[in-house]
Amino acid sequence: MQLYPAIDIRGGQCVRLTQGLFDQAKIYSDTPAEVARLWVHKGATYLHLVDLDGALAGRSVNEPVIRRIVETAGVPVQLGGGIRSRETVEAMLKLGVGRVIIGTKAVERPEFIRELIGEFGEERIAVGVDAKNGMVAVEGWERISALTVSELCLQMKQFGVRHIVYTDIARDGMLSGPNVAATKKLTEETGLDIIASGGVSCMEDLEELYRNGIRGAIIGKALYEKRVELSEAVRRYQ
């Protein structure tokens, strides 16, 4: 199971939100690149970055911070938040980002994903599927679409997508445990690389994801609140 320490960026700072609410942000560091180096020092082999300002603005906002992380981390980085054009995808990949995550645009214009996969390849493009009560949320989680999570994932599979970052918004930042049942069901229904995001609170949560065959897990607040020791998690589950 691939582990992805999360670095969420807002105003150039490393923060964590609660249930995606921007007024519930807690600042953990003024220097996200140092946080990235810490996670790599503790064994991280892949980092998960989110440009929170970009998710709301619909364009990349924290590019200088992202560039610094990419330059200093020394491991692959995946990035989401406000990536809604081919030009932005290309710019982020040229910046050194290993994989970009498309969310809102995958719902609004699914064919866009097919075009990106065709140009950049299945390893460079992932789709972020954010769920509220089984329905897909878009635009920084501000709007609920008419698509179910399963419908969107199966459509993306037809377009050549291999990697899905699946976030249960109700669990995000709550330290209440991931939605293992929904993540497992999605993995079995689609056969895709479903990366669980939201709710990991302790080593037991990672153990449950691991035992249920989940292929990836993003760890955020549990790391920052020292509920999970990354080096031990990497040793056990990766």
C-alpha positions as CSV (number, residue, x, y, z in Angstrom):
1,M,0.0,0.0,0.0
2,Q,1.5,3.3,-1.1
3,L,1.4,5.9,1.7
4,Y,1.1,9.6,0.8
5,P,1.8,12.2,3.5
6,A,-0.3,15.2,2.8
7,I,0.8,18.8,2.5
8,D,-2.1,21.2,2.1
9,I,-1.1,24.7,1.1
10,R,-3.0,27.9,1.7
11,G,-1.5,31.3,1.6
12,G,1.9,29.7,1.2
13,Q,1.5,27.9,4.6
14,C,1.0,24.2,5.5
15,V,-2.5,23.9,6.9
16,R,-5.1,21.3,7.6
17,L,-8.9,21.8,7.1
18,T,-11.8,20.1,8.9
19,Q,-14.3,18.6,6.4
20,G,-13.0,20.9,3.7
21,L,-14.1,24.0,5.5
22,F,-11.8,26.9,4.7
23,D,-12.8,28.7,7.9
24,Q,-11.6,25.7,9.9
25,A,-8.0,25.9,8.8
26,K,-5.2,25.1,11.3
27,I,-1.7,26.3,10.4
28,Y,1.1,23.8,11.0
29,S,4.1,25.4,9.3
30,D,5.1,28.6,7.4
31,T,7.5,26.6,5.3
32,P,5.8,23.6,3.6
33,A,9.1,22.6,1.9
34,E,10.6,21.9,5.4
35,V,7.6,19.8,6.1
36,A,8.2,17.9,2.9
37,R,11.8,17.2,3.9
38,L,10.7,16.0,7.3
39,W,8.3,13.4,5.8
40,V,10.9,12.2,3.3
41,H,13.4,11.9,6.2
42,K,10.9,9.7,7.9
43,G,10.6,7.4,4.9
44,A,8.0,9.0,2.6
45,T,8.4,7.8,-1.0
46,Y,5.5,9.9,-2.5
47,L,4.0,13.2,-1.3
48,H,0.4,14.4,-1.8
49,L,0.1,18.2,-2.3
50,V,-3.1,20.2,-2.4
51,D,-3.2,23.9,-3.5
52,L,-6.2,24.9,-1.5
53,D,-6.3,28.4,-2.8
54,G,-6.1,26.9,-6.3
55,A,-9.1,24.7,-5.6
56,L,-11.3,27.8,-5.0
57,A,-9.7,30.0,-7.6
58,G,-9.8,27.4,-10.4
59,R,-6.1,28.0,-11.2
60,S,-2.7,27.3,-9.6
61,V,-2.1,29.9,-6.9
62,N,0.8,28.5,-4.8
63,E,3.2,27.7,-7.6
64,P,6.4,29.1,-5.9
65,V,5.8,26.9,-2.8
66,I,5.0,23.8,-5.0
67,R,8.2,24.5,-7.0
68,R,10.3,24.6,-3.8
69,I,8.9,21.3,-2.5
70,V,9.5,19.6,-5.9
71,E,13.1,20.9,-5.9
72,T,13.9,19.8,-2.4
73,A,11.8,16.7,-1.7
74,G,13.7,14.2,-3.8
75,V,10.6,11.9,-4.2
76,P,7.6,12.0,-6.5
77,V,4.9,14.4,-5.8
78,Q,1.2,14.4,-6.8
79,L,-0.7,17.6,-6.9
80,G,-4.3,18.6,-6.8
81,G,-6.2,21.9,-6.5
82,G,-7.4,24.2,-9.3
83,I,-5.9,22.2,-12.2
84,R,-8.6,22.7,-14.8
85,S,-6.7,23.3,-18.1
86,R,-4.3,21.5,-20.3
87,E,-1.9,24.4,-20.0
88,T,-1.9,24.1,-16.2
89,V,-1.4,20.3,-16.4
90,E,1.6,20.8,-18.7
91,A,3.0,23.6,-16.5
92,M,2.8,21.5,-13.4
93,L,4.4,18.5,-15.0
94,K,7.2,20.7,-16.4
95,L,7.7,22.0,-12.9
96,G,8.5,18.5,-11.8
97,V,5.2,17.3,-10.4
98,G,5.0,13.5,-11.0
99,R,1.2,13.3,-11.2
100,V,-1.6,15.9,-11.3
101,I,-5.0,15.3,-9.9
102,I,-8.0,16.6,-11.8
103,G,-11.3,17.0,-9.9
104,T,-13.9,19.5,-11.0
105,K,-13.0,19.3,-14.7
106,A,-13.5,15.5,-14.7
107,V,-17.1,16.1,-13.8
108,E,-17.7,19.2,-16.0
109,R,-16.0,17.8,-19.1
110,P,-15.1,14.1,-18.8
111,E,-13.6,14.1,-22.3
112,F,-10.9,16.4,-21.0
113,I,-9.5,13.4,-19.0
114,R,-9.4,11.2,-22.1
115,E,-7.4,13.9,-23.9
116,L,-4.9,14.3,-21.0
117,I,-4.4,10.6,-20.7
118,G,-3.7,10.4,-24.4
119,E,-1.2,13.2,-24.3
120,F,0.6,12.6,-20.9
121,G,-0.1,9.0,-20.0
122,E,-2.0,7.1,-17.3
123,E,0.8,7.5,-14.7
124,R,0.8,11.3,-14.9
125,I,-3.0,11.9,-14.6
126,A,-5.2,11.0,-11.6
127,V,-8.8,11.9,-10.9
128,G,-9.9,13.3,-7.6
129,V,-13.3,12.0,-6.5
130,D,-14.6,13.8,-3.5
131,A,-17.8,12.4,-2.0
132,K,-20.6,13.7,0.1
133,N,-23.1,11.0,0.9
134,G,-22.0,9.0,-2.1
135,M,-22.4,11.9,-4.5
136,V,-19.5,13.7,-6.2
137,A,-18.6,17.2,-4.9
138,V,-16.8,19.8,-7.0
139,E,-15.4,23.4,-6.9
140,G,-13.5,23.0,-3.7
141,W,-16.3,20.9,-2.3
142,E,-18.7,23.8,-2.5
143,R,-21.1,22.2,-5.0
144,I,-22.7,18.7,-5.2
145,S,-23.0,17.2,-8.7
146,A,-25.6,14.7,-10.0
147,L,-23.0,11.9,-10.3
148,T,-22.5,9.1,-7.9
149,V,-18.9,8.2,-7.0
150,S,-19.2,4.8,-8.7
151,E,-20.6,6.3,-11.9
152,L,-17.7,8.8,-12.2
153,C,-15.0,6.2,-11.5
154,L,-16.3,3.7,-14.0
155,Q,-16.6,6.5,-16.6
156,M,-13.0,7.5,-15.9
157,K,-11.8,3.9,-16.2
158,Q,-13.2,3.9,-19.8
159,F,-11.1,6.9,-20.5
160,G,-7.9,5.2,-19.4
161,V,-7.6,6.5,-15.8
162,R,-5.7,4.2,-13.5
163,H,-5.4,6.3,-10.3
164,I,-8.3,7.7,-8.2
165,V,-7.9,9.8,-5.1
166,Y,-11.1,9.1,-3.2
167,T,-12.0,11.5,-0.4
168,D,-15.0,11.1,2.0
169,I,-15.5,14.8,2.9
170,A,-17.4,13.9,6.1
171,R,-14.3,12.2,7.4
172,D,-11.6,14.6,6.2
173,G,-9.7,16.2,9.0
174,M,-12.0,14.6,11.6
175,L,-9.6,11.9,12.8
176,S,-12.7,9.6,12.8
177,G,-11.4,6.8,10.7
178,P,-11.5,6.4,6.9
179,N,-14.6,5.1,5.1
180,V,-13.0,1.6,4.6
181,A,-16.2,-0.1,3.4
182,A,-16.9,2.5,0.6
183,T,-13.2,2.5,-0.4
184,K,-13.1,-1.3,-0.6
185,K,-16.3,-1.4,-2.6
186,L,-15.0,1.2,-5.0
187,T,-11.7,-0.8,-5.4
188,E,-13.6,-4.0,-6.1
189,E,-16.2,-2.4,-8.5
190,T,-13.6,-0.6,-10.6
191,G,-10.3,-2.5,-10.3
192,L,-8.6,0.9,-10.2
193,D,-5.9,2.1,-7.9
194,I,-8.1,3.8,-5.3
195,I,-6.2,6.0,-2.9
196,A,-8.1,6.5,0.3
197,S,-8.2,10.1,1.6
198,G,-9.8,11.5,4.7
199,G,-10.1,10.3,8.2
200,V,-7.0,8.3,8.9
201,S,-6.4,8.8,12.7
202,C,-4.1,6.0,13.9
203,M,-2.1,3.0,12.9
204,E,-5.2,0.8,13.3
205,D,-6.9,2.7,10.5
206,L,-4.0,2.0,8.2
207,E,-4.0,-1.6,9.2
208,E,-7.7,-1.9,8.3
209,L,-7.1,-0.3,4.9
210,Y,-4.1,-2.6,4.3
211,R,-6.1,-5.7,5.2
212,N,-8.9,-4.7,2.9
213,G,-6.6,-4.5,-0.1
214,I,-6.7,-0.7,-0.5
215,R,-3.8,0.3,-2.7
216,G,-3.0,3.8,-1.3
217,A,-3.7,6.0,1.7
218,I,-3.2,9.7,2.2
219,I,-2.3,10.7,5.8
220,G,-2.8,14.2,6.9
221,K,-3.8,15.5,10.3
222,A,-2.9,12.2,12.0
223,L,0.8,13.0,11.1
224,Y,0.6,16.6,12.2
225,E,-1.1,15.7,15.5
226,K,1.5,12.9,16.0
227,R,-1.1,10.1,16.1
228,V,0.8,8.2,13.4
229,E,4.6,7.8,13.3
230,L,5.3,7.9,9.6
231,S,8.5,5.8,9.7
232,E,6.7,3.0,11.5
233,A,3.7,3.2,9.1
234,V,6.1,2.9,6.1
235,R,7.8,-0.1,7.7
236,R,4.6,-1.9,8.3
237,Y,2.4,-1.2,5.4
238,Q,4.4,0.0,2.4
